């Protein structure tokens, strides 16, 4: 290295040269002088020669000395310049280390700090002097120190550089600081590792930001996964950037990795509904993306992972960042079930409309303003309309009644107040109509309309009138028949009274008397029918009471008293069932009066009847007499009365059960309302 020499340095060097020259000349002159004194005469001849040689040698020595001085000066200047440059570089490095946001450190091969830059104050709150002699692991929380020590041990063993090693340190105030550490090994002249030098960078803020971003991403993904719609996003290149759980489930994928980064159009939207290719340039989603427009469609299909297609309804929305379109988000539903339901609904609507038009009733639907919104073909025919437009939007009373306001008693007006079905029979000329109005309510039971039905009941009214006439005529005829039958029975009873008075045989007299009683029971039934408003049904309680009263008059003699208790809770019965029951009751009560109370005993006869549901009813005839005589078995009757009872039970498909003891006899009659499905019989209980 060559230094620059100033003018003062040149004068100094010239002075030094002259001094060297004079010293050399004096040395050589002294030598010559001594030599001259020894041989004065011989030296005179050569004095001049010696003087010249002396000057020459002095000059040579001066030149050599000057050269040596010049070299020494140059070396000193280079040394001074190198020292100044090193000081400058050291100052620059010191300023760089102390002003850097990163901490610079040096550790020996044991991991002990030998140098720490002042930046340690900002990072961990320590002074450099507090850190020297410690290891990085002394500044880490438990668990972290063991983990990082294991990693660093492997690095030192391999003697390799390392970079971006994340580790947690404890600040002097106790809070946690995340550092990113990088370092390189340094060696001695024999390539023996001496330690590591490196830097620490505080990435706590970045880690917090990353954690916040991760948490935000998780929240967004959780939100996406919580939606019922399938959602995916794509960038401007058509690559999938996001998808939610509903997308994976709908499209038959297991993991987002199967979708992310792939061309979404080629994956799910590459074929039309009819099977023709859906080119990217023709794709409505892609074209809307390029134009930055929103779009909606419900007539396309997406293709699942198993290569089956599903009909979808989708919406596409562009994504913008700083006003620039960066991609799109697409949401969609699988509408397979909806399309099937729609098709079924359309078929149902067609069937309903066909049924609606095929019904013979005139039907119209009206809104809350009582205006017609739909009607069937019968309604149009009834009012003489050629097409629905002549009726739609008009008030129902205008169309149905031809009035400018509702008619008196209008069922639609009443229904609007009661929110229940209202009806009206209306005669117009010689025709009759049955009009109904039914409310249409929503889930909140708010009236949203009504169904108005008009039925032509003229034929029914005529038929009802004819039926009423026939019934009146039949009633008159039946009453006349009942009257004549009753008179005939009375005549027969009277004739039998004459025969009884003439007959001397007791058995014959009793047989005639029994026949009279049976005829009187029949007459009592017809008598009740004659005076009843309904000639086909009779009150069994009243008939039985009349028969028992007649029997008491016939059999109660002397001082004995036979009391009766009759309680029958059975609704009115038809003649075909009431007459056999009346005759059976007459026979059983007659037997009790004749045989249960011998030798003038008094007693009680109880008759009860009740219904058991809607399927059968039960009657009981019970006395507190002496019981059935020996040899009498109602199951195998050998008397006229019990034989008649069995015959009558067969007619009404009934059963008879009995009990008998010294405390009395009880007969129970069970009759089914469905007489054809039961068999008669007699059993002992």
C-alpha positions in Angstrom: 0.0 0.0 0.0 1.5 3.4 -1.0 0.8 6.5 1.2 0.7 10.1 0.2 3.8 12.2 1.3 3.4 15.8 2.2 5.8 18.8 1.4 7.0 18.9 5.0 7.8 15.2 5.0 9.9 15.8 1.8 12.1 18.5 3.5 12.5 16.2 6.5 13.7 13.4 4.3 16.1 15.7 2.4 17.6 16.9 5.7 18.0 13.3 6.8 19.8 12.5 3.5 22.3 15.4 3.9 23.0 14.4 7.5 23.8 10.8 6.4 26.0 12.1 3.7 28.0 14.4 6.0 28.4 11.6 8.6 29.7 9.3 5.9 32.1 11.9 4.6 33.5 12.7 8.0 34.1 9.0 8.7 35.9 8.5 5.5 37.8 11.8 5.9 39.0 10.8 9.4 40.3 7.6 8.1 42.2 9.4 5.4 43.6 11.9 7.9 45.0 9.1 10.1 46.5 7.4 7.1 48.1 10.7 6.0 49.8 11.3 9.3 51.5 8.0 9.0 52.9 8.7 5.6 52.6 12.4 4.8 54.7 12.3 1.8 53.0 9.4 0.1 49.5 10.8 0.9 50.1 14.1 -0.7 50.1 12.5 -4.2 46.9 10.7 -3.7 45.0 13.3 -1.5 42.9 14.4 -4.3 42.1 10.8 -5.4 41.1 9.8 -1.9 39.0 12.9 -1.4 37.0 12.0 -4.5 36.6 8.4 -3.5 35.5 9.5 0.0 32.8 11.7 -1.5 31.6 8.9 -3.7 31.4 6.3 -0.9 29.7 8.9 1.3 27.1 9.5 -1.4 26.5 5.7 -1.8 26.0 5.2 1.9 23.7 8.2 2.0 21.6 6.8 -0.9 21.3 3.4 0.8 20.4 5.0 4.1 17.9 7.2 2.5 16.3 4.2 0.8 16.1 2.4 4.1 14.5 5.4 5.7 12.1 5.8 2.9 11.0 2.1 3.2 10.6 2.4 6.9 8.5 5.5 6.5 6.3 3.7 3.9 5.7 0.7 6.2 4.8 3.0 9.1 2.4 4.9 6.9 0.7 1.6 5.7 0.5 0.4 9.3 -1.1 3.6 10.4 -3.5 3.5 7.5 -4.5 -0.1 8.2 -5.0 0.7 11.9 -7.2 3.6 11.0 -9.3 1.5 8.6 -9.7 -1.2 11.2 -10.9 1.3 13.7 -13.3 2.7 11.2 -14.7 -0.8 10.4 -14.9 -1.7 14.1 -16.9 1.5 14.7 -19.2 0.8 11.7 -19.7 -2.8 13.0 -20.4 -1.6 16.5 -22.9 1.0 15.3 -24.5 -1.7 13.1 -24.8 -4.2 16.0 -26.0 -1.6 18.5 -28.6 -0.1 16.1 -29.9 -3.4 14.6 -33.3 -4.6 15.8 -31.8 -8.1 16.1 -29.7 -9.2 19.0 -26.1 -10.3 18.0 -24.5 -13.0 20.2 -21.6 -15.3 20.5 -21.4 -18.5 22.5 -18.6 -20.9 23.0 -18.8 -24.6 22.2 -20.6 -25.3 25.6 -23.3 -22.8 24.6 -22.2 -20.1 27.2 -22.6 -16.5 26.1 -19.2 -14.8 25.5 -20.8 -11.7 23.8 -24.2 -10.2 23.7 -25.1 -7.0 21.9 -26.9 -4.2 23.8 -30.1 -5.0 21.9 -30.7 -7.6 24.7 -32.1 -4.7 26.7 -35.0 -4.2 24.3 -35.6 -7.9 23.7 -35.4 -9.4 27.2 -34.8 -6.5 29.5 -31.3 -7.6 30.6 -28.0 -5.7 30.5 -25.3 -7.5 28.4 -23.2 -8.0 31.5 -26.1 -10.0 33.1 -26.2 -12.4 30.2 -22.4 -13.1 29.8 -21.7 -16.5 31.4 -25.2 -17.7 31.0 -26.6 -20.1 28.3 -29.6 -19.4 26.1 -31.4 -22.2 27.9 -31.2 -20.3 31.2 -33.5 -17.7 29.7 -36.2 -20.2 28.5 -39.2 -21.5 30.5 -39.3 -25.1 31.6 -40.0 -27.5 28.8 -38.8 -25.2 26.2 -35.3 -25.2 27.4 -35.1 -29.0 27.3 -36.6 -29.1 23.8 -34.2 -26.4 22.4 -31.2 -27.9 24.2 -31.8 -31.2 22.5 -32.0 -29.5 19.1 -28.9 -27.3 19.7 -26.9 -30.3 20.8 -27.5 -32.0 17.4 -26.6 -28.8 15.6 -23.3 -28.5 17.5 -22.5 -32.1 16.9 -23.0 -31.7 13.1 -21.1 -28.3 13.2 -23.5 -26.9 10.7 -25.2 -23.5 10.4 -28.8 -23.2 11.5 -31.5 -20.7 10.7 -34.9 -19.6 11.9 -35.0 -21.8 14.9 -38.1 -20.6 16.9 -37.7 -20.6 20.7 -39.5 -19.0 23.6 -37.6 -16.8 26.1 -38.7 -15.2 29.4 -38.4 -11.5 29.6 -37.0 -10.1 32.8 -40.5 -9.0 33.8 -41.8 -12.6 33.3 -43.6 -12.3 30.0 -42.9 -14.6 27.1 -41.0 -13.5 24.1 -40.7 -15.6 20.9 -37.3 -15.4 19.2 -36.2 -16.6 15.8 -32.5 -17.6 16.1 -29.9 -18.1 13.3 -26.2 -18.9 13.8 -23.0 -20.2 12.1 -20.1 -22.0 13.8 -16.6 -20.5 13.9 -13.3 -22.4 14.2 -9.6 -22.0 15.1 -6.6 -22.4 12.8 -6.9 -26.2 13.2 -10.6 -26.2 12.3 -11.6 -27.0 15.8 -15.0 -25.5 16.6 -14.8 -22.7 19.1 -18.5 -21.8 19.2 -21.3 -20.1 17.4 -22.1 -16.6 16.4 -25.6 -15.5 15.4 -28.6 -13.2 15.8 -31.9 -13.4 17.6 -35.0 -11.7 16.1 -38.1 -10.9 18.1 -41.1 -12.5 16.2 -43.6 -12.3 19.1 -45.7 -9.8 17.2 -45.6 -11.9 14.1 -46.5 -15.1 16.0 -49.4 -13.2 17.6 -50.5 -12.1 14.1 -50.1 -15.6 12.8 -52.1 -17.0 15.7 -54.8 -14.3 15.2 -54.9 -15.1 11.5 -55.1 -18.8 12.3 -57.9 -18.3 14.8 -59.6 -16.0 12.3 -59.2 -18.6 9.6 -60.6 -21.3 12.0 -63.6 -19.1 12.8 -64.2 -18.4 9.1 -63.9 -22.2 8.4 -66.2 -23.0 11.4 -68.7 -20.5 10.1 -68.5 -22.0 6.6 -68.8 -25.5 8.0 -71.9 -24.4 10.0 -73.8 -23.4 6.9 -76.3 -25.8 5.2 -75.2 -24.5 1.8 -72.2 -26.0 0.0 -69.6 -23.3 -0.6 -66.4 -23.1 -2.5 -64.1 -20.3 -3.6 -61.8 -19.9 -6.6 -59.1 -17.5 -7.8 -58.9 -15.9 -11.2 -57.2 -19.0 -12.6 -60.1 -21.1 -11.6 -58.3 -22.9 -8.9 -60.2 -23.8 -5.7 -59.1 -21.8 -2.7 -61.6 -22.9 -0.1 -64.5 -25.3 0.5 -66.7 -26.1 3.5 -67.9 -29.3 5.0 -71.3 -29.2 3.2 -69.4 -29.1 -0.1 -67.4 -32.2 0.8 -70.5 -34.0 1.9 -72.6 -33.0 -1.1 -69.9 -33.7 -3.6 -68.7 -37.0 -2.0 -65.1 -36.0 -0.9 -63.4 -36.8 2.4 -60.8 -34.0 2.8 -60.4 -30.4 1.6 -57.0 -31.4 0.2 -58.7 -33.4 -2.5 -60.2 -30.1 -3.8 -57.9 -27.2 -2.9 -55.6 -26.1 -5.6 -57.4 -28.0 -8.4 -59.3 -26.5 -11.3 -62.9 -26.5 -9.9 -64.5 -26.2 -13.3 -62.8 -29.3 -14.7 -63.7 -31.1 -11.5 -67.4 -30.4 -11.0 -68.8 -28.3 -13.8 -67.4 -29.6 -17.0 -70.5 -31.3 -18.4 -74.0 -29.9 -19.1 -77.2 -31.5 -18.0 -77.7 -33.2 -21.3 -74.1 -34.7 -21.3 -72.5 -32.2 -23.7 -69.2 -30.7 -22.7 -69.3 -27.4 -20.8 -66.3 -25.5 -22.1 -64.6 -23.1 -19.7 -65.2 -20.1 -22.0 -69.0 -21.0 -22.1 -69.2 -21.6 -18.3 -71.6 -19.0 -16.9 -69.8 -18.9 -13.5 -66.4 -18.2 -15.2 -67.9 -15.6 -17.5 -69.6 -13.9 -14.6 -66.2 -14.0 -12.7 -64.4 -12.2 -15.6 -67.2 -9.6 -15.8 -67.2 -9.1 -12.0 -71.0 -9.9 -11.9 -73.2 -11.9 -9.6 -75.2 -14.7 -11.1 -77.8 -17.3 -10.2 -79.0 -20.5 -11.9 -81.1 -23.5 -11.0 -81.0 -25.4 -14.3 -77.5 -26.9 -14.2 -75.7 -30.0 -12.7 -72.5 -30.5 -10.7 -70.5 -33.7 -10.9 -69.7 -35.6 -7.8 -66.5 -37.6 -7.0 -68.2 -40.8 -8.1 -69.0 -39.3 -11.5 -72.7 -39.0 -10.9 -74.4 -35.6 -11.4 -76.8 -33.8 -9.1 -79.1 -30.9 -10.1 -78.1 -27.7 -8.2 -79.2 -24.2 -7.6 -76.2 -21.9 -7.2 -75.2 -18.3 -6.7 -71.8 -16.8 -7.7 -70.4 -13.7 -6.1 -67.1 -11.9 -7.2 -64.4 -11.3 -4.5 -62.7 -7.9 -4.7 -59.5 -6.7 -3.0 -58.7 -3.0 -3.2 -61.3 -2.8 -6.0 -59.7 -5.5 -8.1 -61.5 -8.8 -8.7 -59.4 -11.7 -7.2 -61.8 -14.6 -7.4 -65.4 -15.7 -6.7 -67.4 -17.5 -4.0 -70.0 -20.0 -5.1 -72.8 -21.3 -2.9 -75.1 -24.0 -4.0 -77.8 -26.6 -2.9 -78.5 -30.1 -4.0 -82.0 -29.7 -5.3 -82.6 -33.4 -6.2 -85.4 -33.8 -3.7 -86.8 -30.4 -4.5 -87.0 -31.2 -8.2 -88.6 -34.5 -7.5 -91.1 -32.8 -5.2 -91.7 -30.1 -7.8 -92.4 -32.8 -10.4 -94.7 -34.6 -8.0 -96.4 -31.3 -7.1 -96.9 -30.5 -10.8 -98.5 -33.9 -11.3 -100.6 -33.4 -8.2 -101.7 -30.0 -9.4 -102.7 -31.5 -12.7 -104.6 -34.3 -10.9 -106.1 -31.7 -8.6 -107.1 -29.5 -11.4 -108.7 -32.4 -13.3 -110.6 -33.4 -10.1 -111.4 -29.8 -9.5 -112.9 -29.4 -12.9 -114.6 -32.9 -12.8 -116.6 -32.3 -9.7 -120.3 -31.5 -10.1 -120.2 -28.8 -7.4 -119.4 -25.2 -8.4 -116.2 -24.3 -6.5 -114.3 -21.1 -6.3 -111.4 -19.8 -4.2 -111.7 -16.3 -2.9 -109.1 -14.0 -1.3 -109.4 -11.7 1.8 -111.3 -9.1 -0.3 -113.8 -11.8 -1.2 -112.8 -11.8 -4.8 -112.5 -14.9 -6.9 -108.9 -16.1 -7.6 -109.7 -19.5 -9.0 -112.8 -21.5 -10.1 -113.6 -24.8 -11.7 -115.4 -25.7 -14.9 -118.8 -26.3 -13.1 -118.7 -22.8 -11.7 -118.2 -21.3 -15.1 -121.0 -23.4 -16.6 -123.3 -22.4 -13.7 -122.8 -18.7 -14.2 -122.5 -18.9 -18.0 -118.9 -17.9 -18.3 -116.8 -19.0 -21.3 -113.4 -18.6 -19.7 -112.0 -17.9 -16.2 -111.1 -14.3 -17.0 -114.8 -13.4 -16.9 -114.9 -14.5 -13.3 -111.5 -13.8 -11.8 -111.2 -10.7 -9.7 -114.9 -10.2 -9.2 -116.8 -10.5 -5.9 -118.3 -13.9 -5.3 -121.8 -12.4 -4.8 -121.6 -10.7 -8.1 -120.9 -13.9 -9.9 -123.0 -16.4 -7.8 -126.0 -14.2 -6.9 -125.8 -11.4 -9.4 -126.0 -8.8 -6.7 -123.9 -5.7 -5.9 -123.6 -6.7 -2.2 -123.8 -9.9 -0.1 -127.2 -11.5 0.2 -128.9 -11.7 3.6 -127.4 -14.6 5.6 -124.5 -14.9 3.3 -122.3 -17.8 4.5 -119.1 -16.1 3.4 -119.8 -13.0 5.5 -120.7 -15.2 8.5 -117.6 -17.3 8.0 -115.4 -14.2 8.0 -116.6 -13.6 11.6 -116.7 -17.1 13.0 -113.7 -18.6 11.1 -115.7 -21.8 10.8 -117.7 -23.5 8.1 -121.0 -21.7 7.4 -123.8 -23.1 5.2 -127.0 -21.9 3.6 -129.8 -23.5 1.7 -131.1 -21.1 -0.9 -134.1 -21.4 -3.3 -133.8 -19.5 -6.5 -137.0 -19.9 -8.5 -137.8 -23.6 -8.7 -134.2 -24.6 -8.0 -132.5 -25.3 -4.6 -128.8 -24.7 -3.8 -126.7 -25.7 -0.8 -123.9 -23.1 -0.3 -120.9 -23.6 2.0 -118.0 -21.3 2.9 -114.9 -22.8 4.5 -112.1 -20.6 5.9 -108.4 -21.0 4.7 -106.1 -20.3 7.6 -102.3 -20.1 7.8 -100.1 -21.5 10.5 -100.9 -18.5 12.8 -104.6 -19.1 12.2 -104.9 -15.9 10.2 -107.6 -15.9 7.6 -106.0 -15.8 4.1 -109.0 -16.8 2.0 -111.9 -19.1 1.7 -113.4 -22.0 -0.3 -116.9 -21.2 -1.7 -118.9 -24.2 -2.9 -122.4 -24.1 -4.5 -124.2 -27.4 -4.9 -127.4 -27.8 -6.9 -129.7 -29.8 -4.5 -132.9 -29.4 -6.5 -133.1 -33.2 -7.2 -132.4 -34.0 -3.6 -135.1 -31.6 -2.4 -137.6 -33.0 -4.8 -136.7 -36.6 -3.6 -136.9 -35.5 0.0 -140.3 -34.1 -0.5 -141.5 -37.3 -2.2 -140.0 -39.3 0.6 -141.7 -37.3 3.2 -145.0 -37.8 1.4 -144.4 -41.6 1.2 -143.4 -41.7 4.9 -146.6 -39.8 5.9 -148.7 -42.2 3.9 -146.9 -45.3 5.3 -147.3 -43.9 8.8 -151.0 -43.5 8.3 -151.1 -47.1 7.0 -149.1 -48.5 9.8 -151.2 -46.8 12.4 -154.3 -48.2 10.8 -152.7 -51.7 10.8 -151.6 -51.4 14.4 -155.1 -50.3 15.3 -156.7 -53.2 13.5 -154.2 -55.7 15.0 -154.9 -54.4 18.5 -158.7 -54.7 17.9 -158.3 -58.2 16.6 -156.3 -59.2 19.7 -158.8 -57.6 22.0 -161.6 -59.6 20.2 -159.6 -62.8 20.6 -159.0 -62.1 24.3 -162.7 -61.5 24.8 -163.6 -64.7 23.1 -161.1 -66.6 25.2 -162.8 -65.1 28.4 -166.0 -66.6 27.2 -164.4 -70.0 26.7 -162.7 -69.8 30.1 -166.0 -69.3 31.9 -167.5 -72.3 30.0 -164.4 -74.6 30.5 -164.4 -76.7 33.6 -160.9 -78.4 33.1 -158.3 -76.5 35.1 -155.4 -77.3 32.8 -157.4 -76.0 29.8 -158.4 -72.9 31.7 -154.7 -72.2 32.6 -153.6 -72.8 28.9 -156.3 -70.3 27.7 -155.3 -67.8 30.4 -151.6 -68.1 29.3 -152.6 -67.5 25.7 -154.6 -64.5 26.8 -151.6 -63.1 28.6 -149.3 -63.5 25.6 -151.9 -61.8 23.4 -152.2 -59.0 25.8 -148.4 -58.5 25.7 -148.5 -58.3 21.9 -151.5 -55.9 22.2 -149.6 -53.7 24.7 -146.7 -53.4 22.3 -148.9 -52.4 19.3 -150.8 -50.0 21.6 -147.5 -48.2 22.4 -146.6 -48.1 18.7 -150.0 -46.7 17.9 -149.6 -43.8 20.3 -145.9 -43.2 19.5 -144.6 -40.5 17.2 -142.3 -43.1 15.6 -144.4 -46.1 14.4 -141.3 -48.2 13.8 -139.6 -47.9 17.3 -140.9 -48.4 20.8 -139.8 -47.6 24.4 -139.1 -51.0 26.0 -139.5 -49.6 29.6 -143.0 -48.5 28.9 -144.0 -51.8 27.1 -142.6 -53.9 30.0 -144.3 -51.8 32.6 -147.7 -52.2 30.8 -147.2 -56.0 30.5 -146.2 -56.5 34.2 -149.2 -54.4 35.4 -151.5 -56.7 33.4 -149.9 -59.8 34.8 -150.2 -58.5 38.4 -153.9 -57.9 37.8 -154.3 -61.5 36.6 -152.2 -63.4 39.1 -152.2 -61.4 42.3 -155.0 -62.9 44.5 -155.8 -63.0 48.1 -153.8 -61.2 50.7 -150.4 -61.8 49.1 -148.5 -58.8 47.8 -146.0 -59.1 44.9 -144.0 -56.0 44.4 -142.1 -55.1 41.2 -139.0 -53.0 40.4 -138.5 -52.1 36.8 -135.5 -50.2 35.6 -134.6 -50.5 31.9 -131.9 -48.1 30.5 -132.2 -49.1 26.9 -132.8 -46.7 24.0 -135.8 -47.2 21.8 -135.9 -50.5 19.9 -137.4 -51.5 16.6 -140.6 -53.6 16.6 -138.7 -56.7 15.4 -136.6 -56.7 18.5 -138.9 -55.1 21.1 -141.8 -57.6 20.5 -139.8 -60.8 21.2 -138.2 -59.2 24.2 -141.6 -58.2 25.5 -143.0 -61.7 25.1 -139.9 -63.3 26.8 -140.2 -60.9 29.7 -143.9 -61.7 29.9 -143.2 -65.5 30.1 -140.5 -65.2 32.8 -142.5 -62.8 35.0 -145.6 -64.9 34.5 -143.7 -68.0 35.7 -142.4 -66.1 38.8 -145.9 -64.9 39.7 -147.4 -68.4 39.3 -144.7 -70.6 40.8 -142.1 -68.6 42.8 -144.5 -67.6 45.7 -146.5 -70.7 46.7 -149.1 -70.7 49.6 -149.8 -67.0 49.4 -146.3 -65.8 49.9 -145.4 -62.2 49.2 -142.3 -61.3 47.3 -140.4 -59.1 44.8 -139.8 -59.3 41.1 -137.0 -57.1 39.7 -136.6 -56.4 36.0 -133.5 -54.5 34.8 -132.0 -53.7 31.4 -128.8 -52.0 30.3 -126.6 -51.4 27.2 -123.0 -52.6 27.0 -121.4 -50.3 24.5 -122.7 -50.3 21.0 -122.6 -54.0 20.5 -125.1 -55.6 22.9 -127.6 -55.1 25.8 -128.6 -57.3 28.8 -132.0 -57.8 30.5 -132.5 -59.6 33.8 -135.7 -61.0 35.4 -135.1 -61.9 39.1 -137.4 -62.9 42.0 -136.8 -63.8 45.6 -139.0 -66.8 45.6 -138.5 -70.5 46.3 -136.4 -71.2 43.2 -137.1 -73.6 40.3 -138.9 -76.8 41.1 -137.0 -80.1 40.8 -137.1 -81.5 37.3 -137.3 -78.1 35.6 -134.3 -77.3 33.3 -134.6 -74.2 31.2 -131.9 -75.5 29.0 -134.1 -78.4 28.0 -137.6 -76.9 28.3 -140.7 -79.2 28.5 -143.2 -76.5 29.2 -145.0 -74.3 26.8 -143.7 -71.1 28.3 -140.0 -72.0 28.3 -140.3 -73.5 24.9 -141.7 -70.2 23.6 -138.8 -68.4 25.3 -136.3 -70.6 23.5 -138.0 -70.1 20.2 -138.1 -66.3 20.6 -134.4 -66.3 21.6 -133.6 -68.0 18.3 -135.4 -65.3 16.4 -133.3 -62.5 17.9 -130.1 -64.5 18.1 -130.0 -64.1 21.9 -128.7 -66.2 24.9 -130.3 -67.0 28.2 -128.4 -67.9 31.4 -129.9 -68.5 34.8 -129.2 -69.2 38.5 -131.7 -70.7 41.0 -131.6 -71.5 44.7 -133.8 -71.4 47.8 -133.4 -67.6 47.8 -134.9 -67.1 44.3 -134.3 -67.4 40.6 -132.5 -65.0 38.1 -132.7 -65.1 34.3 -130.3 -63.1 32.2 -131.0 -62.4 28.5 -128.1 -61.2 26.3 -128.9 -59.8 22.9 -126.4 -58.6 20.3 -127.3 -55.7 18.1 -125.9 -57.7 15.2 -128.3 -60.6 15.5 -127.1 -62.4 12.4 -123.6 -62.9 13.8 -124.6 -64.7 17.1 -126.1 -68.1 17.9 -128.8 -68.6 20.4 -128.5 -70.9 23.3 -129.3 -71.6 27.0 -126.6 -72.2 29.6 -126.5 -72.6 33.4 -124.1 -70.5 35.4 
